[in-house]
């Protein structure tokens, strides 16, 4: 933080989250509680330097509802972190409605982090399972699959009606929206012409929701090119700095921060607007 001139960091558990065992619910709940307790203690001892996104043991709905109550009853979390999918249960799945309804009730902020795509399947004996979908195993999943899974999750949140049903949730999407910006019009066009959704998924309506309910962090490699697609969807007041540290090592964090500095100066002339991207918007 000192090297990168960062005064305060918001911490979170990244991929694969805290629900590590598909069969051991108690282990997952205990791990989630331990992570949140550790983060809360760290923030309580260093409130000027740290905040944290509380984890949830999704897709375990009852345990997640209990953990939401526990976090809200006495912790200093700024909100909750979710993965794009949890053992193949993508955000927007009807099985998660109770969790999103509760988060909407308390006007929560949600940070969504991508993880490895996962396919649900049913065996010939009727047993349900899941398979991590590493489509091109010679490449690291964060290079491409994380970006695609971000698009899958956000699109499913819209198409399922979760977003329209939960107008009081604020969403933070990392990596400048992943693969979402270039396919947004395709999604909206399919939704309004072929799928005939009862929800208004027109490009105008979806963009309006992005500008009211969403923020996008700039971790990863949005400069010099990716950023332009995102700025067709939202204005600079919806952009946040993100480092991806420690999964992005320090030399790369510094290099990406320099690229961001150059890139922001190229597209945003107003220094005050640029400073808001670095910290004011957050």
C-alpha positions, 0 to 999 in steps of 0.5 A, spaced: 500 500 500 505 504 501 509 503 495 503 504 491 500 510 495 494 507 497 491 509 503 486 504 504 484 498 501 478 494 501 479 486 502 475 480 500 476 473 499 477 471 491 476 465 487 474 460 489 470 463 495 469 459 502 464 454 499 470 449 498 466 442 499 460 441 495 458 435 501 461 438 507 456 444 509 459 445 516 466 446 514 464 451 509 460 455 514 466 455 519 471 457 514 466 463 512 465 465 519 473 464 520 474 469 514 469 474 516 472 474 523 479 475 521 477 480 516 473 484 522 478 483 527 483 486 522 479 492 520 477 493 527 484 494 529 486 498 523 480 502 521 483 507 517 487 502 513 482 497 511 475 495 510 472 488 508 467 485 503 464 479 508 464 472 504 457 468 504 457 460 504 453 460 497 450 456 494 448 454 501 442 459 502 440 458 509 447 458 512 448 465 507 442 468 510 444 466 517 451 469 516 448 476 513 445 477 519 451 475 523 455 480 519 450 486 520 449 485 527 456 487 529 461 487 524 464 493 520 464 490 513 462 495 507 458 489 504 458 482 501 463 479 496 460 473 491 463 469 486 460 469 479 458 462 480 458 457 486 459 450 484 455 452 477 449 456 481 450 462 477 448 469 480 441 470 478 439 463 479 432 462 482 435 458 488 438 464 490 432 469 490 431 469 498 439 471 499 438 477 494 431 479 497 434 480 504 440 483 501 435 488 497 432 489 504 438 491 507 440 496 501 447 492 501 453 493 497 455 487 493 462 486 490 462 480 484 468 477 483 469 472 477 471 465 478 472 458 474 466 457 469 462 451 472 457 446 468 451 443 472 450 436 470 445 430 472 448 423 471 444 417 468 442 415 476 439 422 477 445 425 481 446 432 480 454 434 480 458 440 477 464 440 473 469 446 472 469 448 465 476 449 463 475 450 456 482 451 454 486 448 459 493 450 456 491 458 458 490 460 465 483 461 467 483 469 469 486 470 462 479 469 459 474 465 463 474 470 468 472 475 463 467 471 460 464 468 467 463 476 469 459 477 463 455 470 464 453 472 471 451 479 470 447 478 464 443 472 468 442 477 474 438 482 469 435 476 465 432 473 471 429 479 474 434 479 480 436 486 478 429 489 477 426 486 483 432 488 487 433 496 486 436 497 493 442 493 492 449 496 489 453 492 485 461 493 484 463 489 478 471 488 477 475 488 471 472 494 467 466 489 466 470 483 463 467 481 457 460 484 458 461 491 454 462 488 447 456 483 448 451 488 451 447 490 445 447 483 443 444 481 449 439 486 449 437 485 442 436 478 443 432 479 449 427 484 446 426 481 439 427 473 440 426 471 448 420 476 449 422 477 456 417 480 460 422 485 463 425 491 460 431 489 457 432 494 452 439 497 451 436 504 454 433 500 460 439 496 462 444 502 461 440 506 465 440 501 471 448 501 470 448 508 471 444 508 477 446 501 481 453 499 478 460 501 479 466 498 475 473 497 478 479 498 473 483 492 476 486 488 470 488 491 463 483 496 461 488 501 459 489 503 453 483 499 449 478 496 454 476 502 457 472 505 451 467 500 451 465 501 458 465 508 458 459 507 452 455 504 458 457 508 464 460 515 465 467 516 469 463 517 476 462 510 476 469 507 475 473 505 481 480 503 482 482 496 483 489 493 484 487 485 484 493 485 489 496 480 491 494 475 485 497 481 481 504 481 484 506 488 486 511 490 480 505 488 475 500 493 480 505 498 479 506 498 472 498 497 471 497 503 475 502 507 471 498 505 465 492 507 468 495 514 470 496 515 462 490 512 460 485 517 464 489 523 462 488 521 455 480 520 456 479 525 462 481 532 462 479 534 468 483 532 474 478 532 479 474 527 475 480 523 475 481 523 482 474 521 483 476 515 479 482 513 484 478 514 491 472 519 491 467 515 487 469 509 492 
